[in-house]
């Protein structure tokens, strides 16, 4: 049985973070699409930008800083997928 991975990106709508969320979603689908159940965008508020993989937070704007580090997110997803394989 093949284990699939679900990713969620919660982003702040009033802050205008939709473009970042879409760019992150696109990058993750480009890199890992064949290993994913999906990359879901979740509208939020309060400055939020959180990326979770199978309900485990791998990126949180509050913890990691305002600039979304796409390479760090990709590495964290890769590490997660590698552990499950």
N, C-alpha and C positions, 0 to 999 in steps of 0.2 A: 504494500500500500504506500502510495506517495504522499508525503507530508507537505501540505501547502501552508503558506504564510499569509496572514492578513495584516495589512498596514493601514493605519488611520492617521490622517493629518488634520488636527483641529487648529483653525486659524481665526484670527480676529477680523470680523467683517468691517466694523467701523474704522479699524486701523489701516485698512487697505491692503491686507496681507494675502488676498486671493491670488494675485499674480505669483507670489512666492510659493504658495501652496500648490498651484498648478505646475510651476517649474519643478518643484520637488517631486510631485506625482509623476510627471513626465520622465524625469531622470531615473526614478526608481523603476518605472515600467520598462524603460529602455534597457536598464541594467539587469533586472531580475524578473521581467514579465512572465517567463515560463515557469517560475517557481512561486508565483503569487496567486492567491485567491482574488486579490484586488487591492487597490490603493484608494481608500475612501476619503473624501474631503468632508469635514464636519465644520459648519459655520459656528463661530463662537464670538466672544467679546472679551473685554478687559485686557487686551494686549496679548492674548494667548497665541502661541504657536508651538504645538506639541506634536511630536511624531511618536507613535507607538507601533511596535511590532508584536503581534500576538499578545496584546494588552500590556506589554512591557514598554515603559517610556525609554526611548533612546535619545530623544532630543527635546529639550524644554527651553524656550527662549528665556525664561526667568533664570534658569541655572546656567545656560551656555552663552548667553548674551544675545543682543538684538540681531547681529548678523548671522544669517542661516549659513552654516558651514556644510555645504552639500557633500563634500568629500567625507567629512566625519559621519554624516548620516548614511551615506552609501557603505562605508566601512562597517558601521554598526549593523546594518541590515545583512551585509555579507557574512559577518561573524555569526549572526543569528541563524542564517540559512545553513552555514557550514556545520554548526553544532547539531542541527536537526538532521542533516543528511546521513 
